[in-house]
């Protein structure tokens, strides 16, 4: 898959789940907090992917 397509899918799903999480657990919060939560979820997905990647081993 193209990296841009993966980013767009993660962004859409992150925003949807972020808004749903805020609506379920903190209904008094606004839509902006849900969008921020979704962006944090997307950032965490990329951070976890970065740390999960195997590091190249040095020979010697």
PDB file of N, CA, C, O and CB in Angstrom:
ATOM      1  N   UNK A   1       0.829  -1.178   0.000  1.00  0.00           N
ATOM      2  CA  UNK A   1       0.000   0.000   0.000  1.00  0.00           C
ATOM      3  C   UNK A   1       0.876   1.246   0.000  1.00  0.00           C
ATOM      4  O   UNK A   1       1.994   1.243   0.516  1.00  0.00           O
ATOM      5  CB  UNK A   1      -0.945  -0.004   1.204  1.00  0.00           C
ATOM      6  N   UNK A   2       0.370   2.252  -0.559  1.00  0.00           N
ATOM      7  CA  UNK A   2       1.064   3.524  -0.574  1.00  0.00           C
ATOM      8  C   UNK A   2       1.044   4.146   0.828  1.00  0.00           C
ATOM      9  O   UNK A   2       0.056   4.010   1.551  1.00  0.00           O
ATOM     10  CB  UNK A   2       0.424   4.477  -1.608  1.00  0.00           C
ATOM     11  N   UNK A   3       2.125   4.825   1.212  1.00  0.00           N
ATOM     12  CA  UNK A   3       2.231   5.402   2.558  1.00  0.00           C
ATOM     13  C   UNK A   3       1.163   6.480   2.793  1.00  0.00           C
ATOM     14  O   UNK A   3       0.661   6.623   3.907  1.00  0.00           O
ATOM     15  CB  UNK A   3       3.633   5.999   2.770  1.00  0.00           C
ATOM     16  N   UNK A   4       0.827   7.221   1.765  1.00  0.00           N
ATOM     17  CA  UNK A   4      -0.199   8.255   1.906  1.00  0.00           C
ATOM     18  C   UNK A   4      -1.571   7.641   2.172  1.00  0.00           C
ATOM     19  O   UNK A   4      -2.338   8.159   2.984  1.00  0.00           O
ATOM     20  CB  UNK A   4      -0.251   9.129   0.649  1.00  0.00           C
ATOM     21  N   UNK A   5      -1.878   6.553   1.499  1.00  0.00           N
ATOM     22  CA  UNK A   5      -3.153   5.878   1.709  1.00  0.00           C
ATOM     23  C   UNK A   5      -3.246   5.330   3.131  1.00  0.00           C
ATOM     24  O   UNK A   5      -4.294   5.435   3.768  1.00  0.00           O
ATOM     25  CB  UNK A   5      -3.335   4.744   0.689  1.00  0.00           C
ATOM     26  N   UNK A   6      -2.169   4.752   3.628  1.00  0.00           N
ATOM     27  CA  UNK A   6      -2.147   4.242   5.001  1.00  0.00           C
ATOM     28  C   UNK A   6      -2.354   5.389   5.990  1.00  0.00           C
ATOM     29  O   UNK A   6      -3.093   5.248   6.964  1.00  0.00           O
ATOM     30  CB  UNK A   6      -0.812   3.510   5.293  1.00  0.00           C
ATOM     31  N   UNK A   7      -1.701   6.523   5.737  1.00  0.00           N
ATOM     32  CA  UNK A   7      -1.874   7.685   6.605  1.00  0.00           C
ATOM     33  C   UNK A   7      -3.315   8.161   6.613  1.00  0.00           C
ATOM     34  O   UNK A   7      -3.863   8.452   7.676  1.00  0.00           O
ATOM     35  CB  UNK A   7      -0.958   8.816   6.166  1.00  0.00           C
ATOM     36  N   UNK A   8      -3.936   8.244   5.449  1.00  0.00           N
ATOM     37  CA  UNK A   8      -5.322   8.724   5.356  1.00  0.00           C
ATOM     38  C   UNK A   8      -6.269   7.767   6.080  1.00  0.00           C
ATOM     39  O   UNK A   8      -7.176   8.213   6.782  1.00  0.00           O
ATOM     40  CB  UNK A   8      -5.749   8.877   3.874  1.00  0.00           C
ATOM     41  N   UNK A   9      -6.070   6.470   5.919  1.00  0.00           N
ATOM     42  CA  UNK A   9      -6.915   5.488   6.604  1.00  0.00           C
ATOM     43  C   UNK A   9      -6.738   5.604   8.111  1.00  0.00           C
ATOM     44  O   UNK A   9      -7.721   5.607   8.851  1.00  0.00           O
ATOM     45  CB  UNK A   9      -6.582   4.054   6.134  1.00  0.00           C
ATOM     46  N   UNK A  10      -5.489   5.701   8.576  1.00  0.00           N
ATOM     47  CA  UNK A  10      -5.245   5.843  10.013  1.00  0.00           C
ATOM     48  C   UNK A  10      -5.849   7.143  10.543  1.00  0.00           C
ATOM     49  O   UNK A  10      -6.402   7.174  11.642  1.00  0.00           O
ATOM     50  CB  UNK A  10      -3.735   5.801  10.308  1.00  0.00           C
ATOM     51  N   UNK A  11      -5.741   8.201   9.766  1.00  0.00           N
ATOM     52  CA  UNK A  11      -6.272   9.487  10.208  1.00  0.00           C
ATOM     53  C   UNK A  11      -7.792   9.435  10.349  1.00  0.00           C
ATOM     54  O   UNK A  11      -8.341   9.903  11.346  1.00  0.00           O
ATOM     55  CB  UNK A  11      -5.871  10.595   9.229  1.00  0.00           C
ATOM     56  N   UNK A  12      -8.461   8.875   9.365  1.00  0.00           N
ATOM     57  CA  UNK A  12      -9.926   8.780   9.408  1.00  0.00           C
ATOM     58  C   UNK A  12     -10.372   7.901  10.573  1.00  0.00           C
ATOM     59  O   UNK A  12     -11.253   8.284  11.343  1.00  0.00           O
ATOM     60  CB  UNK A  12     -10.474   8.218   8.078  1.00  0.00           C
ATOM     61  N   UNK A  13      -9.764   6.727  10.699  1.00  0.00           N
ATOM     62  CA  UNK A  13     -10.150   5.824  11.787  1.00  0.00           C
ATOM     63  C   UNK A  13      -9.798   6.409  13.147  1.00  0.00           C
ATOM     64  O   UNK A  13     -10.565   6.266  14.100  1.00  0.00           O
ATOM     65  CB  UNK A  13      -9.474   4.465  11.615  1.00  0.00           C
ATOM     66  N   UNK A  14      -8.655   7.060  13.246  1.00  0.00           N
ATOM     67  CA  UNK A  14      -8.263   7.683  14.505  1.00  0.00           C
ATOM     68  C   UNK A  14      -9.236   8.766  14.927  1.00  0.00           C
ATOM     69  O   UNK A  14      -9.611   8.851  16.096  1.00  0.00           O
ATOM     70  CB  UNK A  14      -6.873   8.261  14.391  1.00  0.00           C
ATOM     71  N   UNK A  15      -9.646   9.595  13.976  1.00  0.00           N
ATOM     72  CA  UNK A  15     -10.599  10.653  14.296  1.00  0.00           C
ATOM     73  C   UNK A  15     -11.960  10.083  14.704  1.00  0.00           C
ATOM     74  O   UNK A  15     -12.587  10.565  15.648  1.00  0.00           O
ATOM     75  CB  UNK A  15     -10.762  11.590  13.101  1.00  0.00           C
ATOM     76  N   UNK A  16     -12.402   9.066  13.992  1.00  0.00           N
ATOM     77  CA  UNK A  16     -13.694   8.457  14.323  1.00  0.00           C
ATOM     78  C   UNK A  16     -13.652   7.837  15.714  1.00  0.00           C
ATOM     79  O   UNK A  16     -14.549   8.073  16.523  1.00  0.00           O
ATOM     80  CB  UNK A  16     -14.076   7.390  13.278  1.00  0.00           C
ATOM     81  N   UNK A  17     -12.620   7.048  15.999  1.00  0.00           N
ATOM     82  CA  UNK A  17     -12.535   6.408  17.312  1.00  0.00           C
ATOM     83  C   UNK A  17     -12.277   7.429  18.420  1.00  0.00           C
ATOM     84  O   UNK A  17     -12.753   7.250  19.542  1.00  0.00           O
ATOM     85  CB  UNK A  17     -11.432   5.350  17.313  1.00  0.00           C
ATOM     86  N   UNK A  18     -11.541   8.487  18.128  1.00  0.00           N
ATOM     87  CA  UNK A  18     -11.325   9.530  19.115  1.00  0.00           C
ATOM     88  C   UNK A  18     -12.613  10.214  19.513  1.00  0.00           C
ATOM     89  O   UNK A  18     -12.872  10.437  20.695  1.00  0.00           O
ATOM     90  CB  UNK A  18     -10.353  10.543  18.592  1.00  0.00           C
ATOM     91  N   UNK A  19     -13.418  10.546  18.522  1.00  0.00           N
ATOM     92  CA  UNK A  19     -14.701  11.187  18.809  1.00  0.00           C
ATOM     93  C   UNK A  19     -15.616  10.226  19.558  1.00  0.00           C
ATOM     94  O   UNK A  19     -16.306  10.634  20.492  1.00  0.00           O
ATOM     95  CB  UNK A  19     -15.375  11.665  17.507  1.00  0.00           C
ATOM     96  N   UNK A  20     -15.631   8.962  19.163  1.00  0.00           N
ATOM     97  CA  UNK A  20     -16.461   7.977  19.867  1.00  0.00           C
ATOM     98  C   UNK A  20     -16.020   7.808  21.318  1.00  0.00           C
ATOM     99  O   UNK A  20     -16.861   7.745  22.215  1.00  0.00           O
ATOM    100  CB  UNK A  20     -16.407   6.626  19.147  1.00  0.00           C
ATOM    101  N   UNK A  21     -14.719   7.734  21.558  1.00  0.00           N
ATOM    102  CA  UNK A  21     -14.228   7.590  22.927  1.00  0.00           C
ATOM    103  C   UNK A  21     -14.615   8.774  23.793  1.00  0.00           C
ATOM    104  O   UNK A  21     -15.025   8.601  24.941  1.00  0.00           O
ATOM    105  CB  UNK A  21     -12.722   7.426  22.930  1.00  0.00           C
ATOM    106  N   UNK A  22     -14.488   9.963  23.252  1.00  0.00           N
ATOM    107  CA  UNK A  22     -14.846  11.151  24.023  1.00  0.00           C
ATOM    108  C   UNK A  22     -16.349  11.189  24.272  1.00  0.00           C
ATOM    109  O   UNK A  22     -16.781  11.547  25.368  1.00  0.00           O
ATOM    110  CB  UNK A  22     -14.392  12.430  23.294  1.00  0.00           C
ATOM    111  N   UNK A  23     -17.151  10.826  23.277  1.00  0.00           N
ATOM    112  CA  UNK A  23     -18.605  10.844  23.450  1.00  0.00           C
ATOM    113  C   UNK A  23     -19.070   9.812  24.475  1.00  0.00           C
ATOM    114  O   UNK A  23     -20.055  10.039  25.177  1.00  0.00           O
ATOM    115  CB  UNK A  23     -19.294  10.591  22.116  1.00  0.00           C
ATOM    116  N   UNK A  24     -18.365   8.673  24.566  1.00  0.00           N
ATOM    117  CA  UNK A  24     -18.768   7.627  25.513  1.00  0.00           C
ATOM    118  C   UNK A  24     -18.323   7.965  26.933  1.00  0.00           C
ATOM    119  O   UNK A  24     -19.109   7.841  27.872  1.00  0.00           O
ATOM    120  CB  UNK A  24     -18.187   6.270  25.092  1.00  0.00           C
ATOM    121  N   UNK A  25     -17.054   8.396  27.103  1.00  0.00           N
ATOM    122  CA  UNK A  25     -16.514   8.562  28.439  1.00  0.00           C
ATOM    123  C   UNK A  25     -16.620   9.985  28.983  1.00  0.00           C
ATOM    124  O   UNK A  25     -16.690  10.166  30.199  1.00  0.00           O
ATOM    125  CB  UNK A  25     -15.095   8.141  28.446  1.00  0.00           C
ATOM    126  N   UNK A  26     -16.633  10.974  28.135  1.00  0.00           N
ATOM    127  CA  UNK A  26     -16.749  12.375  28.567  1.00  0.00           C
ATOM    128  C   UNK A  26     -17.738  13.107  27.666  1.00  0.00           C
ATOM    129  O   UNK A  26     -17.320  13.921  26.842  1.00  0.00           O
ATOM    130  CB  UNK A  26     -15.360  13.084  28.542  1.00  0.00           C
ATOM    131  N   UNK A  27     -19.026  12.844  27.800  1.00  0.00           N
ATOM    132  CA  UNK A  27     -19.994  13.466  26.885  1.00  0.00           C
ATOM    133  C   UNK A  27     -20.086  14.987  27.016  1.00  0.00           C
ATOM    134  O   UNK A  27     -20.580  15.656  26.108  1.00  0.00           O
ATOM    135  CB  UNK A  27     -21.353  12.875  27.120  1.00  0.00           C
ATOM    136  N   UNK A  28     -19.613  15.538  28.138  1.00  0.00           N
ATOM    137  CA  UNK A  28     -19.680  16.989  28.288  1.00  0.00           C
ATOM    138  C   UNK A  28     -18.590  17.710  27.497  1.00  0.00           C
ATOM    139  O   UNK A  28     -18.673  18.922  27.301  1.00  0.00           O
ATOM    140  CB  UNK A  28     -19.575  17.358  29.751  1.00  0.00           C
ATOM    141  N   UNK A  29     -17.579  16.987  27.044  1.00  0.00           N
ATOM    142  CA  UNK A  29     -16.516  17.590  26.233  1.00  0.00           C
ATOM    143  C   UNK A  29     -17.039  17.844  24.825  1.00  0.00           C
ATOM    144  O   UNK A  29     -18.002  17.212  24.391  1.00  0.00           O
ATOM    145  CB  UNK A  29     -15.255  16.676  26.193  1.00  0.00           C
ATOM    146  N   UNK A  30     -16.420  18.745  24.132  1.00  0.00           N
ATOM    147  CA  UNK A  30     -16.865  19.113  22.796  1.00  0.00           C
ATOM    148  C   UNK A  30     -16.220  18.262  21.705  1.00  0.00           C
ATOM    149  O   UNK A  30     -15.463  17.330  21.977  1.00  0.00           O
ATOM    150  CB  UNK A  30     -16.570  20.566  22.545  1.00  0.00           C
ATOM    151  N   UNK A  31     -16.542  18.610  20.483  1.00  0.00           N
ATOM    152  CA  UNK A  31     -16.028  17.899  19.314  1.00  0.00           C
ATOM    153  C   UNK A  31     -14.524  18.118  19.156  1.00  0.00           C
ATOM    154  O   UNK A  31     -13.812  17.235  18.678  1.00  0.00           O
ATOM    155  CB  UNK A  31     -16.764  18.354  18.047  1.00  0.00           C
ATOM    156  N   UNK A  32     -14.045  19.291  19.555  1.00  0.00           N
ATOM    157  CA  UNK A  32     -12.619  19.598  19.409  1.00  0.00           C
ATOM    158  C   UNK A  32     -11.776  18.631  20.242  1.00  0.00           C
ATOM    159  O   UNK A  32     -10.723  18.177  19.793  1.00  0.00           O
ATOM    160  CB  UNK A  32     -12.333  21.060  19.831  1.00  0.00           C
ATOM    161  N   UNK A  33     -12.234  18.320  21.440  1.00  0.00           N
ATOM    162  CA  UNK A  33     -11.509  17.361  22.272  1.00  0.00           C
ATOM    163  C   UNK A  33     -11.502  15.971  21.646  1.00  0.00           C
ATOM    164  O   UNK A  33     -10.522  15.239  21.787  1.00  0.00           O
ATOM    165  CB  UNK A  33     -12.125  17.300  23.666  1.00  0.00           C
ATOM    166  N   UNK A  34     -12.556  15.605  20.971  1.00  0.00           N
ATOM    167  CA  UNK A  34     -12.599  14.321  20.278  1.00  0.00           C
ATOM    168  C   UNK A  34     -11.617  14.276  19.118  1.00  0.00           C
ATOM    169  O   UNK A  34     -10.969  13.255  18.888  1.00  0.00           O
ATOM    170  CB  UNK A  34     -14.003  14.041  19.777  1.00  0.00           C
ATOM    171  N   UNK A  35     -11.507  15.378  18.389  1.00  0.00           N
ATOM    172  CA  UNK A  35     -10.563  15.442  17.276  1.00  0.00           C
ATOM    173  C   UNK A  35      -9.129  15.394  17.795  1.00  0.00           C
ATOM    174  O   UNK A  35      -8.276  14.730  17.207  1.00  0.00           O
ATOM    175  CB  UNK A  35     -10.790  16.719  16.442  1.00  0.00           C
ATOM    176  N   UNK A  36      -8.864  16.094  18.890  1.00  0.00           N
ATOM    177  CA  UNK A  36      -7.527  16.056  19.479  1.00  0.00           C
ATOM    178  C   UNK A  36      -7.192  14.649  19.957  1.00  0.00           C
ATOM    179  O   UNK A  36      -6.068  14.182  19.774  1.00  0.00           O
ATOM    180  CB  UNK A  36      -7.422  17.053  20.644  1.00  0.00           C
ATOM    181  N   UNK A  37      -8.157  13.974  20.567  1.00  0.00           N
ATOM    182  CA  UNK A  37      -7.947  12.594  21.001  1.00  0.00           C
ATOM    183  C   UNK A  37      -7.645  11.690  19.803  1.00  0.00           C
ATOM    184  O   UNK A  37      -6.776  10.822  19.886  1.00  0.00           O
ATOM    185  CB  UNK A  37      -9.184  12.077  21.762  1.00  0.00           C
ATOM    186  N   UNK A  38      -8.342  11.885  18.715  1.00  0.00           N
ATOM    187  CA  UNK A  38      -8.087  11.104  17.506  1.00  0.00           C
ATOM    188  C   UNK A  38      -6.698  11.349  16.946  1.00  0.00           C
ATOM    189  O   UNK A  38      -6.027  10.412  16.514  1.00  0.00           O
ATOM    190  CB  UNK A  38      -9.120  11.424  16.454  1.00  0.00           C
ATOM    191  N   UNK A  39      -6.262  12.603  16.949  1.00  0.00           N
ATOM    192  CA  UNK A  39      -4.911  12.915  16.468  1.00  0.00           C
ATOM    193  C   UNK A  39      -3.850  12.298  17.363  1.00  0.00           C
ATOM    194  O   UNK A  39      -2.811  11.852  16.876  1.00  0.00           O
ATOM    195  CB  UNK A  39      -4.706  14.429  16.388  1.00  0.00           C
ATOM    196  N   UNK A  40      -4.099  12.267  18.664  1.00  0.00           N
ATOM    197  CA  UNK A  40      -3.166  11.608  19.591  1.00  0.00           C
ATOM    198  C   UNK A  40      -3.116  10.108  19.304  1.00  0.00           C
ATOM    199  O   UNK A  40      -2.045   9.506  19.357  1.00  0.00           O
ATOM    200  CB  UNK A  40      -3.584  11.860  21.070  1.00  0.00           C
ATOM    201  N   UNK A  41      -4.247   9.511  19.005  1.00  0.00           N
ATOM    202  CA  UNK A  41      -4.267   8.088  18.667  1.00  0.00           C
ATOM    203  C   UNK A  41      -3.446   7.798  17.409  1.00  0.00           C
ATOM    204  O   UNK A  41      -2.719   6.806  17.360  1.00  0.00           O
ATOM    205  CB  UNK A  41      -5.709   7.612  18.471  1.00  0.00           C
ATOM    206  N   UNK A  42      -3.556   8.649  16.406  1.00  0.00           N
ATOM    207  CA  UNK A  42      -2.783   8.461  15.173  1.00  0.00           C
ATOM    208  C   UNK A  42      -1.296   8.636  15.455  1.00  0.00           C
ATOM    209  O   UNK A  42      -0.477   7.866  14.954  1.00  0.00           O
ATOM    210  CB  UNK A  42      -3.243   9.453  14.078  1.00  0.00           C
ATOM    211  N   UNK A  43      -0.940   9.636  16.247  1.00  0.00           N
ATOM    212  CA  UNK A  43       0.466   9.849  16.599  1.00  0.00           C
ATOM    213  C   UNK A  43       1.020   8.657  17.366  1.00  0.00           C
ATOM    214  O   UNK A  43       2.157   8.246  17.133  1.00  0.00           O
ATOM    215  CB  UNK A  43       0.627  11.129  17.428  1.00  0.00           C
ATOM    216  N   UNK A  44       0.238   8.105  18.268  1.00  0.00           N
ATOM    217  CA  UNK A  44       0.681   6.925  19.006  1.00  0.00           C
ATOM    218  C   UNK A  44       0.844   5.713  18.101  1.00  0.00           C
ATOM    219  O   UNK A  44       1.744   4.902  18.322  1.00  0.00           O
ATOM    220  CB  UNK A  44      -0.299   6.605  20.116  1.00  0.00           C
ATOM    221  N   UNK A  45       0.005   5.573  17.098  1.00  0.00           N
ATOM    222  CA  UNK A  45       0.136   4.465  16.156  1.00  0.00           C
ATOM    223  C   UNK A  45       1.468   4.557  15.410  1.00  0.00           C
ATOM    224  O   UNK A  45       2.154   3.550  15.234  1.00  0.00           O
ATOM    225  CB  UNK A  45      -1.041   4.460  15.157  1.00  0.00           C
ATOM    226  N   UNK A  46       1.830   5.758  14.975  1.00  0.00           N
ATOM    227  CA  UNK A  46       3.099   5.923  14.273  1.00  0.00           C
ATOM    228  C   UNK A  46       4.285   5.763  15.221  1.00  0.00           C
ATOM    229  O   UNK A  46       5.318   5.229  14.818  1.00  0.00           O
ATOM    230  CB  UNK A  46       3.154   7.289  13.594  1.00  0.00           C
ATOM    231  N   UNK A  47       4.163   6.211  16.465  1.00  0.00           N
ATOM    232  CA  UNK A  47       5.242   6.042  17.434  1.00  0.00           C
ATOM    233  C   UNK A  47       5.468   4.569  17.747  1.00  0.00           C
ATOM    234  O   UNK A  47       6.610   4.115  17.830  1.00  0.00           O
ATOM    235  CB  UNK A  47       4.933   6.812  18.720  1.00  0.00           C
ATOM    236  N   UNK A  48       4.391   3.828  17.920  1.00  0.00           N
ATOM    237  CA  UNK A  48       4.531   2.395  18.192  1.00  0.00           C
ATOM    238  C   UNK A  48       5.118   1.660  16.996  1.00  0.00           C
ATOM    239  O   UNK A  48       5.901   0.726  17.167  1.00  0.00           O
ATOM    240  CB  UNK A  48       3.177   1.788  18.563  1.00  0.00           C
ATOM    241  N   UNK A  49       4.753   2.065  15.805  1.00  0.00           N
ATOM    242  CA  UNK A  49       5.326   1.452  14.612  1.00  0.00           C
ATOM    243  C   UNK A  49       6.821   1.729  14.527  1.00  0.00           C
ATOM    244  O   UNK A  49       7.595   0.853  14.138  1.00  0.00           O
ATOM    245  CB  UNK A  49       4.621   1.963  13.354  1.00  0.00           C
ATOM    246  N   UNK A  50       7.231   2.941  14.888  1.00  0.00           N
ATOM    247  CA  UNK A  50       8.647   3.304  14.850  1.00  0.00           C
ATOM    248  C   UNK A  50       9.447   2.471  15.841  1.00  0.00           C
ATOM    249  O   UNK A  50      10.522   1.975  15.506  1.00  0.00           O
ATOM    250  CB  UNK A  50       8.828   4.796  15.149  1.00  0.00           C
ATOM    251  N   UNK A  51       8.935   2.310  17.055  1.00  0.00           N
ATOM    252  CA  UNK A  51       9.669   1.563  18.068  1.00  0.00           C
ATOM    253  C   UNK A  51       9.612   0.059  17.843  1.00  0.00           C
ATOM    254  O   UNK A  51      10.471  -0.667  18.345  1.00  0.00           O
ATOM    255  CB  UNK A  51       9.131   1.888  19.434  1.00  0.00           C
ATOM    256  N   UNK A  52       8.632  -0.422  17.108  1.00  0.00           N
ATOM    257  CA  UNK A  52       8.499  -1.851  16.851  1.00  0.00           C
ATOM    258  C   UNK A  52       9.424  -2.316  15.727  1.00  0.00           C
ATOM    259  O   UNK A  52       9.785  -3.492  15.669  1.00  0.00           O
ATOM    260  CB  UNK A  52       7.057  -2.187  16.507  1.00  0.00           C
ATOM    261  N   UNK A  53       9.810  -1.401  14.833  1.00  0.00           N
ATOM    262  CA  UNK A  53      10.663  -1.777  13.712  1.00  0.00           C
ATOM    263  C   UNK A  53      11.979  -2.351  14.221  1.00  0.00           C
ATOM    264  O   UNK A  53      12.587  -1.791  15.134  1.00  0.00           O
ATOM    265  CB  UNK A  53      10.922  -0.567  12.796  1.00  0.00           C
ATOM    266  N   UNK A  54      12.424  -3.462  13.639  1.00  0.00           N
ATOM    267  CA  UNK A  54      13.702  -4.011  14.085  1.00  0.00           C
ATOM    268  C   UNK A  54      14.866  -3.112  13.667  1.00  0.00           C
ATOM    269  O   UNK A  54      14.897  -2.593  12.551  1.00  0.00           O
ATOM    270  CB  UNK A  54      13.899  -5.422  13.521  1.00  0.00           C
ATOM    271  N   UNK A  55      15.811  -2.939  14.574  1.00  0.00           N
ATOM    272  CA  UNK A  55      16.981  -2.128  14.294  1.00  0.00           C
ATOM    273  C   UNK A  55      17.993  -2.958  13.496  1.00  0.00           C
ATOM    274  O   UNK A  55      18.133  -4.158  13.735  1.00  0.00           O
ATOM    275  CB  UNK A  55      17.611  -1.598  15.610  1.00  0.00           C
ATOM    276  N   UNK A  56      18.695  -2.330  12.556  1.00  0.00           N
ATOM    277  CA  UNK A  56      19.707  -3.082  11.821  1.00  0.00           C
ATOM    278  C   UNK A  56      20.851  -3.486  12.757  1.00  0.00           C
ATOM    279  O   UNK A  56      21.326  -2.685  13.562  1.00  0.00           O
ATOM    280  CB  UNK A  56      20.247  -2.249  10.634  1.00  0.00           C
ATOM    281  N   UNK A  57      21.273  -4.730  12.634  1.00  0.00           N
ATOM    282  CA  UNK A  57      22.319  -5.247  13.502  1.00  0.00           C
ATOM    283  C   UNK A  57      23.685  -4.981  12.892  1.00  0.00           C
ATOM    284  O   UNK A  57      23.879  -5.052  11.678  1.00  0.00           O
ATOM    285  CB  UNK A  57      22.126  -6.748  13.753  1.00  0.00           C
ATOM    286  N   UNK A  58      24.614  -4.674  13.770  1.00  0.00           N
ATOM    287  CA  UNK A  58      25.984  -4.475  13.317  1.00  0.00           C
ATOM    288  C   UNK A  58      26.693  -5.816  13.257  1.00  0.00           C
ATOM    289  O   UNK A  58      26.571  -6.637  14.166  1.00  0.00           O
ATOM    290  CB  UNK A  58      26.741  -3.496  14.244  1.00  0.00           C
ATOM    291  N   UNK A  59      27.428  -6.028  12.190  1.00  0.00           N
ATOM    292  CA  UNK A  59      28.191  -7.258  12.062  1.00  0.00           C
ATOM    293  C   UNK A  59      29.568  -7.033  12.667  1.00  0.00           C
ATOM    294  O   UNK A  59      30.184  -5.984  12.479  1.00  0.00           O
ATOM    295  CB  UNK A  59      28.297  -7.707  10.577  1.00  0.00           C
ATOM    296  N   UNK A  60      30.029  -8.024  13.385  1.00  0.00           N
ATOM    297  CA  UNK A  60      31.367  -7.870  13.913  1.00  0.00           C
ATOM    298  C   UNK A  60      31.563  -8.413  15.223  1.00  0.00           C
ATOM    299  O   UNK A  60      32.666  -8.336  15.764  1.00  0.00           O
ATOM    300  CB  UNK A  60      31.736  -6.529  13.946  1.00  0.00           C
TER     301      UNK A  60
END
